[in-house]
Amino acid sequence: MENKETTIQEPQGAPIEQIISQRKQKAKDLAASGVNPYPARYLRDKNNADIQKEFASLEKEQISDVKVKAAGRVMTFRNMGKAAFLDLRDGYAKIQIYVRADKVGAENYKLFKTMVDLSDFIAVEGVPFRTKTNELSVMVESWEMLTKSFRPLPEKWHGLKDVETRYRQRYLDLIANEGVKDVFIKRAAIVSSMRRKLEELNFIEVETPILQSLAGGANARPFITHHNALDIDLFLRIAPELFLKRLVVGGMERVFEIGRNFRNEGIDKNHNPEFTMLELYMAYGDYNTMMDITEVLIKTAAEKIGANVNLNFRRVKMFDLIKEFAGLDLLPYVESGKMFEQVKHLNLDLPKDASDKKILDCVFDEKVIPNLKDPTFVIDYPAVYSPLSKVKFDQPDIAERFELYIDKMEIANAYSELNDPELQRKRFAEQMEAKKKGDDEVMPFDEDFIFALEQGLPPTGGLGIGIDRLVMVLTHTESIREVLAFPAMRPE
């Protein structure tokens, strides 16, 4: 009798080609014997978490008189001769099953031991019981093959660490690292909670074009594609803003969209070229209204998943933060051509011909952002760098705009929306001048959007929240790649 426990079926060290060949042959052998190795469906009555919960009260060595059906992927296989313990994991939980020759029959047990491998999907029927070691298990009376896996679990599957493998082959990551799925479940709950809250606030969810003839709504480099039938170039949207505001012009006073945006930019722990945004617009609101809504949405999401994060928000002016952390009053030098002289002693990584905007961004990025761990609404940006934002009536050089930073990351951006068509036309013209000087991230001149504003946009507040980064904050995740099921990767 075999007494040694094993956790693998294939010979240790066997070449992967040999393993795959053997498993393919097993699938053929099952089919030849009248067993479908890939049945179309299996009707289980409970998932593994349900079984764990329903029979949690069973005491040590107690056997239930209620039969259950369980299914899942074989994660471990401990061969004890005429019996075997296996762990089955479905999408909810793991449960141990106990297969004995005298329970399933000698022939069925022989077929089971011969044909079942790690990573196969199987189904079993039997009665729950507690083992001598007090583990809830299922005493198997019958079993079925549901999916014959050709590949074994990845080497060291219980601790798959290689990030390239994890991100390229997320299915292996999900199999090997149980905590990974938890992040995606929380992500879904975060999005769902925000959607429900907006619906409670009478916002209507809409969809706007992803393929656009003009890449407007933000300063970013777009991806370009071509529509063959119309023989025109189109852009993957960098933001849905201008289309959403057109809907507000048309009388849809509260609208939101949750969807993908695309920006042709670098990849790092905070950036992915395609990302998910929640963007909303509210007639008769302003950027103060948007701060209030942002707090409500984020607190709702945090509560939904039980996130342990500091959500005590503060509101501070941009140039006050620069003065606090860089010791400089830079507001008078915006677009003066003298910004570089004011900051050169900071030894920033800047060329001497850098634009005032690049200089200001660099000072803020290097001197201010590293200090913004607690939730901070950075308010009142230079109007000249906020072409879609309303300005303060008594301070026309300041835009009614904020960016929210949490844990040193920008999470949200919002404006009191510019609804003066003549000023918007001027702002677009200024963007075109900046483009001539080499700024390839400026917005295009959108004549149709001006036409819409001439029809009349009521006072409106607009907000964009980066879903990926918010999930990072609420799940204490360090890289955006951990919260994207399939992050962008360089082809192998």
Secondary structure, DSSP 8 states (H G I E B T S, - for coil): ------S-SS-TT--HHHHHHHHHHHHHHHHHTT--SS-S----SS-HHHHHHHTTT--TT-B-S--EEEEEEEEEEEE-SSEEEEEEE-SS-EEEEEEEHHHH-HHHHHHHHHH--TT-EEEEEEEEEE-TT--EEEEEEEEEEEE--SS---TTGGG---HHHHHHTHHHHHHH-HHHHHHHHHHHHHHHHHHHHHHHTT-EE----SEESS--SSSS---EEEETTTTEEEEE-S-SHHHHHHHHHTT--EEEEEEEEE-----BTTB-SEEEEEEEEEET--HHHHHHHHHHHHHHHHHHHT-------EEEEHHHHHHHHH----GGGTTSS-HHHHHGGG--S--TT--HHHHHHHHIIIIIGGG--S-EEEEEEEGGG-TTB-EETTEEEEEEEEEEEETTEEEEEEEEB---HHHHHHHHHHHHHHHHTT-TTS----HHHHHHHHH---SEEEEEEEHHHHHHHHTT-S-GGGTSSS------
